[in-house]
């Protein structure tokens, strides 16, 4: 756990009369052994002995900047202070910093905001906080990494930016510019230190998406057409695709295709009636037989609609 070490021991088989155990601990590089108290379960206490069974205890340590060593001595009676120098170190343990995390993920959350998602690395003790850093791609001062302030949800202007709790594993950062892409990296920390920084994630541009490829129309029935479409893979990405259809008559106007019913509809189209970016095709029904149609597609994300 945080600032805690589990100490386990085994009673020598030949010493059946062992009832008590003295425990000392010290940090590597320190000359002085510190008494571990069995009641307070902390280093540097009054020094009351442990019972030999059960053969483990969780000990609170004052810091975790260096590895800890432990030494033990068994006795049928309480261990006297004069015998502490006879102990031999039997174990060394480093309270670990978290391992290096994977890169965070960026996605558009609004016209001037980005949602940052992250995954915590495995291991104990688990990370408790995440430090996010973002910057815009470009030259000069824009290359400087800025610490994300979790409380204000903006890019911090100084070292006093507030770290993010490890859970929930996402944060929406606001007040961003749209002229250049943003990239991010992160570190995680627990009571024992801060991990190495992750690799820089793929950059995200806050802008309207690129137009999709031209859709392809094929006959699906006497009064229906199958429309196949592909969104652009170029950044910035889209989340939805609006399909539109019209006949080749000179007076015909573009009509939206309802992704739920597959029918042509008039008026403004809600987001839940558009095709998702993962869709590849849709059958449009209720058309006039013997009529020629043409189609187009528009891509949409949080920043608007493409050409």
N, C-alpha and C positions, 0 to 999 in steps of 0.2 A: 504494500500500500504506500501512500504518500508518507515519506519520512518514517517508515516502519520496516523492520526486517524480521522475518520468521527464522528463529534459531531452533534447530533440531539436534538431538543428541541420542546416543545409544549407550546404555549401561554395559560395561564389560561383563561378559558371561561368567567369568571366574569370581566376580565380586557380588555374591548373592546378598550380602548384608548392606549394600549401598542404599541409602535412603535420601541423601542430600547431595546437592550439586552447587558448586560456586561458579558463577559466570562473570567473566570480565570481557570488555570490548574496548577497542581503540581504533582510531583511523590510521591508515597507512601513512608512515612518515612521522607519526607522533610517538614519543618515547613512553608516555605514561598510559598504563592500563586504567580504565575506568570501571568502577563497580556497577553491576546491573542489579537493581533491586527487584525482588520477586513480587512484591506487592504493587509497586508503582509501575513496574514493567518499563522502566526508563533507565538510560545510562546516567551514572553519576548520582544515584540515590543512596539511601542508607546502607545498602549492601546486604539485605536479608537473603538467605540462601533459597534456592529452588528445591522443591522435591524432585527426586530423580524421575518419578512418573507423575503425570504424563510427560513424554519426552520431547516437548516442544513448547515454545513461548514466542509471542509476538512482542518485539521490543521497539519502543519509540527512541529514535536517534535525533540529536539536535540539528544536524546538517547532513548534506549529501554531496559535498564537493569532492570527497575522496573515498576510495574503497574502505570498507570496514572489515576488521579482523575480530575473531572471537576465540576465547580459550576457556576450557572447562577443567574442573577437577572434582572427582566423586569422593564421597566420604560417608561412613556410617554415622558421622556426627556433623554439626555445623562446621564449615570451613573457617579456619582462623585467618586473621589478616596476615599473619606472618608467613603463611603458606602460599600467598598469591604469586610470589616471585617464582614459584616452582611450576607454574602453568606453562603449557606449550601451545602456541597458536595452531589451530586445526582447520580454520576456514577463513576465507577472504571473500567478500561479496561487494560488488559495486552496484549501487542503486542507479539503474540505467536511465539515461535520457531517452525520449521517444526516438524511434527510427525515422529516417527521412520519409516524408509523405509523398504521395503521388501529386501530380500537378492538379490545381483546381480547374473546374470547368466554368466557362463563361457563356451566358445566353442573354439575349436582349430581354429586358423587363419593361421597358418604356422608352419614350423618345429620348430621354437623357438618363437612363438608368440601366444597370447591368445586374443580373442575378449571378452570384458566385456560389457554386456548389463545391463541396469537398468530401473526401472520404478519409477517415482517420486510419492511421497505420495500426496493425495489430501489435499486441504486446502489453505487458504489465510492468509498472502501473500505467494505466491508460492516460492519454493526453486529456487535459482539462481545459486548455485554451488553444485557440488558433490565432496566429498573427498573419493577416493578409496584407499583401503589398501589390500595388497596381501602378502602371505608368502608361503613357501614350507612346506609341512608336513615333520616332522622329528625331530630329537633331537638337542640340543645345540642351537647355534646362529640362526639356520634356523627357529626356532620358532618365531623369532621377526617379528612383522608386519612392512611392509615397505609401505610408502606413495607413491602412483603412481604419477609421474610427468606428467601432461597432455601435456605440451609443448614438452618434449623430448620423451614421450611415453615409458618410462622406469620406473623401480622401483627406487624411490628416495633414496638417501643415507643420507639425512638430512631433517630437518624440513622445508627447503625452497622449497620443492616440490610444483609445481603449481597445484591448484585445477582445476577440469574440469567444463566447463559450463554445466548447467543442460540439455541443448539441443545442439546438437543431443545426444540421450540417449545411446551412445555406444562409446567405445574406444578400439583400438588394442594396446596391451602392447607387446613390443618387447624385444629381448635380454634375453630370459628366458632359464632356464636349462631344461633338459629332464630326470633327474635321479629320481626325486620325484614329486608327485602331487602338484599342487598349489590350494590354497583356497583363498577366498576374502570376504571382508565385506565393508560396505560403511556408510557414514553419508551424510546428506544434510544440507545446510545452507541457510538462508536468512539474511536480514539486522538485524534480532533480535536475531540471535544465531545459534547454531549448534544442530542438532537433536541427539538423542541417536544412537549408532551404530546398524546397522542391525545385524541379526543373520549371522553366517558364512555360506557361500553357500557350495554346494556339491563340492568336490575336483575334479580337472581335471588333468590327466596325459598327458603330451605331448609325445606321443608315437604312434607307429603303432597299429591299432585295433587288437582285438582277431579274430581268424578265425571264419567264420560262421559255423553253423551246416551243416552236409552233406545234400545236396539237395536231393529231392525225384522226380523221373521221373515216369510219367504215360503216357499211350497212349492217344493222343488227336485226331488222324485221321490217314489215311493211310501213310502220309508223315510228320506227326507232333507229337511233344511230349509236354506235359505240365510239366514244372519244377517248383516245389515249394521249397522255401528256406527261412531260418530264420537267420537274423543277430544275432551275440552275443550281449547280453545285458550288458556284463561286460565292465568296463572302461578299456581303452579309447574307446569311441564310434566311429562308422564308419558313413560315409555320403553316400557311394555308395557301390554297390556289383557288382563284375565282375563275370559273369557266363561263364563257359567253357565246351565244349562238344567234345567228340571224340568217334569214333566207337571202337569196341573191336578188330578190325583187328590189328595184331602185328605191322604193319607199320604206323598205324594212329597216328596223332599228335593232341594236344589240339588246338581247335579253339575258339575264343571269340564269344559270342552271342551278337548281336546288339539288345539293348533294344528297339530301335525305330521300326525296321523292323521285329525283331524276327528271323533273318537269321544268319547263321554262316559266320563270316568274318575273314580274315587273317590280320596279321600285328598289329601294335600298336593301341590300342583302346583309343579314346578320352573320357574325363569324361562325356560329354553329351550323349554318346552312352552306358554308363553303366546303370544298374538299380539303382534307388535311394534306400536308406535304408528303406523307407516306403513301398516299393513294397514287395509283398509276393509270387507272381507267375508270370510266363510268358509262352506263347505258342511259341515254336520254330518250324518254318516251313521250307519247302524246303529240307527235309531229304530224305534219300534213304529208300524206303520201304523194309521190310524184313531184316533190319540191326539192330543189337543190339548196343546201345549207353550207355556211362557212363558220368557222369557230376561231376563237382566240382565248388566250389564258393570261391572267395577271397574278403575280405573286404578292403575298402580303406577309408582313411581320409587324412587330410592335411599333415601327416607325412609319408605316404607311404602305401604300400600294405601288407596285412597280408600273412601268409603262407596259 
